[in-house]
Amino acid sequence: MKYGLDDRPGALPLLLYGAQWWVVTLPCVLIMGLIVARLHIGDAAGQIFYMQKLFALTGVMTVVQALFGHRLPLVVGPASTLLVGIMAAAAVTGPAADFATSSVAGPAADPAGPAAPCAGLNSIYSAIAIGGAVLALVSASGLLARLRVFFTSRIVAVILVLIAFTLTPTILKLIFADPSFAGLSANPAEKAGAAHLLFALGLVFVLVLCNAALPGFWKSLTVILGLAGGSVVYSLLFDAVGAAPLASPGSDAGAELSGHFPIFITAFEPHAGMVVSFLFCFLALAINELGSIESIGRMLGAGDMQGRIRRGSALQGAGNVAAGSLGLIGTVDFSMSAGLIAATGCASRFTLVPAGLGIIICAFVPGAVEFLSRIPAPVMGALMLYLMASQLAGGLGMLVAERGVSDFGSGLIVGLPLMIGLVISFAPQGAFDALPDVLHPIAANGFVMGALAVILLEHV
């Protein structure tokens, strides 16, 4: 290693290594953030502001974790497990609801009509804030480390695979540019379903080849190269973009930004079913956080791992409290950092500081956010497909390494929860409307029901 965990590189190396971390972090923020922004916010200015807030939170969490939390070189970004929860909740609350106009299901909810199955966006983000608070308290008390024995390798592997499986409907909507996602433009390319699918599959295979062929540091740039190259090729093939043009900083929409999407959620509205649903998502987030900290810590031979886990997870919980309060998808640490460390020979945690500051700077440059946000929906769908395939590979690899499936019974413990998650994820809209209000967000969430099933089958 050129630089160890606590080494401080000179000014120029610090900036150069920081720029590498910035480039690696960027696609994580863009892909997950844009999916949620386009789902929940119908106006362009609101989408820009959402991304600005997400950039700011991600940058702050990157700096704080590197200096005071786990103090490891780990990439921070939006959590895919929370994306699962948000997408499942959106099926209940309705897409493109507006904080500034209503807290009930969707913008078309009729106050005089029947009651919505549950509250809207305020309840989703209130649940994220509550989940973050629970994670922070459990981590700070040291209880999280003690609960690790409860999460067997089979449960962890199934949860990893469930995240990939239950995001499949979202990936399909992105690939086919489903106009039910707010912000997707109505253009002729949306009707080119087969062409979109072929384009997405082609881009995924190119990414796989790049990951196999590119050496060292370049391998860690596979996703961002796919973002840039895929967007260019898509615009050339279809002569359109999959997302509606976002407002420019000087536009009228930008001038009325605060009226479209506030800085904080307009009300704290906890909903019992939504909270329970997101607590299961935070269970997966905690497993992800533990795995990321432990993998990098062991790789670098870092000491005081219990303290790093306690501080890092507690801070991540606090960050999710902030995310929920700001109406944002929460963050988590990614273990993808290992490849970049091995490629560059730099494990200094201090190189994450300029990267985090660079991400924060992006938040204050709306023009840059607007430019970065012009990613066609099918390109995002293809990249999500690639990322979830990588996560699926990780889960299957864990099952093989830990001998998670050795006979029919153990295979059923893995297979049945996955099938439950898939069936619920693709269930017809309205299939769960007859359920009581408190159960609706739980039963309609394929990830939650699959996680419940594997825990019951494994331990009960």
N, C-alpha and C positions, 0 to 999 in steps of 0.2 A: 504494500500500500504506500502510495506517495504521501498521503495525509491520513492520519488515524482519526478516531472518533472525536477527540477533543483538541486536535491540532487546529491552528489558525493560519490558513494560507495568507500570502501577501495580497495586496489590493487587487492586482490584475488577475491572478488565479482565482481569487474569491469571486470576482465578477463573472469570469468565464464559466466556472463550475456552477455558479448560481444561474447563469443563463441556460445551462443545460437542464437544470432542475425545473426552471420556468417552462421550458419547451415541453418537458415530459408531463407537467401538471396541466397544461393548457387544455388538451383534448378531453381530459376527465371532466373539467369544469364545463366546457362547452357542450358536450354531448348530453350529459345528465341534466344540466341546467336548462338547455333549450327545450328539451322534451317537456319538462314541467312548466316552463314559462309559456310555451305555446298551448299547452293543455288548459292552463288555468286563466290565462290573460288574453282577452280578445283584441286589445289595441296594441299597436306597435310600440308606442312610447312606454307602456307598462312592461312589455317584454324586455326592452332595453334596461329599464330601471331594475327589474328583477335580476338581470344578469350583472348589473353593476353591484348590487347588494351581495350577490353570491361571490363575485370576485373579491370583494372587500372581506367578507367573512372567511373565505378560503385562505387569503393571504395572511390575515391575522392569526388564524389557527396554525398555519405553517410556521410562522415566526415563534409563536408562543410555545408550541410543542417542541421545537428544536432547542429553545433556550431554557424552558422551565418545566416542560412536561416529561415525556419519555426521554427527551434529549438524544434522539436517534435520527439519522437521515432517512426520513420516511415521507413519501408523497401524501399530501392531504387532498381529498376531493369529495364530491357528493357521493353518498352511499347508495349503491344499487339496491340494497335491501329496503331502504326507505322509499326508493322509486317504486318498488313493488307495492308497498303500502299505499302510496299516493295514487297509483294507477287503479288499485282495487277500490280505494275510497272514491275516486272520481266516477267509477261506475255507479256508485250510490248517490253521490251529490250532483252529478252531471258536470260536463266539461265547461270550461270558459266562464265559470262563475266569477263574479267581480266583488272584491272586498268592499269597494266603495259604494256598491249599490244594494247588496243583499248578502245575508248570511245563511240563506236557505238554499235548497237544491237548485242550482243553476240560475241563469239570468231570466229564464222564462217561467220561473215558479209563480203561480198565481196565489196571492195571499188569501183570496176567498175560496180557493180550491181545497182539495184534500191535503192533509199534512204530508210533508216530505218525509221519506223514510228516515232521514237523520239530518242533522245540521250540515252546513256547507264548509267552505274553506276555513273559516275560523276554527271549526272543530278539528279539521285535519291538522292544522298547525298548532293548535292547543295540545293535541295528542302528542305531536313531536316534541313540544316543550316539556310535557310531563314525562315522556320517555327519557329525554335527556337528563331531567332532574333525577329520575330513578337510577339511571346509569351512573351519574355523578356520585350519588349517595352510596350506592352499593360498592363502587370502586374505591371511594375515599375511606370507607370503613374496613376495607380489606376483604369483604365478603366475596367479591367477584373471584379472587384468586382461589378461595376455598371451594367455590362452586364448580371449578374446572373439572373435577372428577365426575360430575354429573353429565358433562357433555362428552359422551364416548365418541370414538372416531367415526362410528357408523352414523350417529346423529349429526355430527359436524359435516360429514360428507353429503348426507341427504339434504341438509339445509343449503349447502353450496349448490347442489344440483337443482333444488327447488327454486332458488332465485333465478337461475337460467331458464327453467321451464316456464315459470309463471310470468316471465317478462315476454314470452313468445307473442301473445296478442299485441303488445305494444310494438314489438319489432315488425309485425305484419302491417300494422296501421302506418308505421313510418315508411316501410318499403313501398306500399301501395298509395302513399300520400293521402290517407283517409282524411277528408275535409272535416270530420268531427273533431280533429285536433285544431284548436283555435290557432289562427295564424297561418295555416296552410292555404296557399292560394288556389283558386279554382281556375286551373288552366288545362288545356287539352292533354298535357302529359299525365294528368291524374288518371285518365282513362286508359293509359297504356300499361295495364296491369302486368301482362306477360313480359313486356320490355323492361319494366321496372324490376321485376323479379330476376330476369337474366342479368341486368346490370348489377344488381346487388350481389348476386352469387358470384359474378365475375370479379367484382371488387374484393369480396371475401377471399377468393382463391389467390388473388394477387397479394393480399396481405399475408396469407399463409406462406406463400413463396418468399416474400420479403423477409418475414420473420426467420425463415430457414436459411436464407442466403446472406443476409446482411451481417457484417461482422461487428462485434463490440458495441460501441455506443450507438451506431446506426440502427441496431436492432431495437433499441428502446424508442426510436423515433417512428416505428412502423405505423402507429395509429395516427400521428399528426401528418405523416406523409400521405396516408390514406384520406384524411380530411381534405388536404389541399388538392391532391391529384384527383380524387373522386369528384370533388366539386367542379373542377375544371372540365373533366371528361363528361360529367352529367350535363353541364350547361351547353357543351358542344353537341352532344347527342340529342338532347331534348329541346334546346333553345329556350329554356325556362328554368326557373329555380323553384324548389319545392316549398319554399317559405315565402310568405308575404314580405315585401321589402319593409325593413324596419325604418322608423322615423329618423330623420337626421337630427342632430343636436339643435339645430336652429329652427326646426319645424314647429307648426302650431301644436302638434301633438306633444312635442317635448315641452312646450311652454305650459301645457296643462297637465304635466306629469303627475303632480301630487293628487290631482282629482281622480286619476285613473288607478293608481296603485300606491297605497300609503307606505310609509317607512315601516310601521309596525302593523300587526293585525289589528283590526278595528275593535275586537272584543275577545276576551278569554272565555271560550265556550266549550268546556270539556264535555264530551259525550262518552258515556260508559263503554258502549260497544266499540267506538273508534279508539279509545284509549287502550282497551284490551288488545285490539288488533295490532296497534303500533307497538305495544310492549313485546309482542312476539317478533316484530321486525327488529326491535332493539336487542332482543336475544341474539339474533343473527349478527347484528352490528357488533355486539360485545365479543362474539366468537371471532369475527373478522379482526377486530382490534387486537385481541389477545394473540391471534396467529401472526399478525403483521409485526407486532412488537417482539414476540419471541423469536421469529425467524431471523429478523435483522440483528437482534441482540445476540443470538447464538452465532450467527455468521461473523460478527465483529468481536466476539468474546467480551461483550460488555458486562460489567459487574452490576450488582444491586438490581437484578431483574424484577424482583418483587416490587421494589420501589418504583421502577420505571413503569411497570404495568399499572400500579395504583395511580401514579400521577398522570400518566398518559390517558388512561381510560376515564379518570375523573374529569380531566380537562376536556376530553372529547364529549363527555356528557354535558358539561357546562356550555360547550360550543353548540350543542344541539338545542339547549334551552334558548340560546341566542337565536339560532336558526328558526325555531318555532315562533319566537316572538317577532321576528322580522318577516315571517311568512315565507321561509325558504326551506328547501330540502336540506337535511342535516348532512354532516360530513363524517368521514372515517379515514383512518390511515390505510394506505395501500402497500402491500408487500412487493409490488413491482420494482421497488427501489433496488432490490438485490442485483438485478441485471446491470443497472447503471453504475452501481458501486464497483462491480467486478470489471466492467468495461473501462472505466476511467481511472481506477486505482485511488479514488478519493472517497473517503468515508467521513470526512469532516462534517459534523452537524451544522457548523457555522455557515457552510455554503448554502443552506436552506434559507438563511436570513435575506440575502439579496433576492433570491427567487420569490420569497413571500412578499417582499416590498415591491417587486415588479408586478406581482399579481394585484396588489393593492392599488398601484398606480393605474393599472388598466381600469379599475373601477371608477376612476375620476376622469376617464377619457371616453365619453359616450361614443365619439366617432369610431374609436377602435373597437368598442363593444359591438357597434352596429355592423362594422365590417366583418368581424369574427363570427357574428351571428347569422350571416347570410349563407348558411349551409343547407343544401337541399335535403328535404326529409328522407328520400331514399338513401342518400349517403349516410345519414345518421343511423338509419335502420340497418344498413350493411355493417357499419362499425359496431353497433350494438350486437349484431349477430356474431361478429368476430370475437368481441369481448366476452359474451356469454358462452360461446364455444370454448374459450380459454378457461372460463370458470368451471364449465362442465368437465373439461379435461382434468382440472385440479381436483374436483370432487371424486371423479372416477379413479384417478391416480391414488388418492388417499384410501379408497376402498380396497384397491389392489395391494397397496403397501401394508395396510393394517389387517389384511385378510377379513374385510368386513362382510364378505359373502362367501360362506363355506358350505352351505347346504340349502335345501329348499326353504326352511324356516327363516334363516337369516336373509335369504334373497327376498322373501315376502316382506320382511321388515323394511327393506329398502324400496322394493317395487311398489307396494300398495300406497304408501304416502305420496310417491311421485305421481302415480295415476290419479289419486284424489286431487292433488294440486292441479294437474292438467285438466281434468274434467271440470272442476270448478272454474278454472281460468277461462275455459271456452264455453261455459254455460250461457244460455240465451239471456239477453238483457231482460230484467224483470223476473227472472226465475226465483229470486229470493224475496220478492216484495211482500209475500204473505207472512214472512217471519216477524216476530216481535222486533220493535225498534232497536232494542239493545243488542240483539243477536245478528242483525242484518250485516253490519260491517265485518263481523267475525266469519260468519258462514259464507259470505260472498268473496272472501279473500282466499284464493287457492293456496298461497304460501302459508298463511296461518293454519288452515285446516291440515295441510300436509305436515307442517311442523308439529302440530298437536298429535297427529297420527303416529309419527315416528317416535315421539317421546313416550306415548302410551304403549306402543308395541315393544319398544326397547326396555322399558322399566316396569311396566305393569303386566 
